Amino acid sequence: MEQQTHKDTDEARAGSTPHVVRYVLAISLLLALATMMIVYIWGNASTADPADDASAVAATEQAQP
């Protein structure tokens, strides 16, 4: 009968596993969310409704006879 060899994870992989992938995933997720929030806020600010602007309301009222 052949004898079985048991190795732990580091020996079988010939190296260590520092779990860097989870940090890369977390950082990239946070950066993606921050970018989406900035684009959303910037988009809402640049497409403001002119009816909300007091000067636009006054100009509309003066233009009507």
Helices and strands as residue ranges (DSSP letters): H 9-13, H 20-46, G 50-52, H 54-63
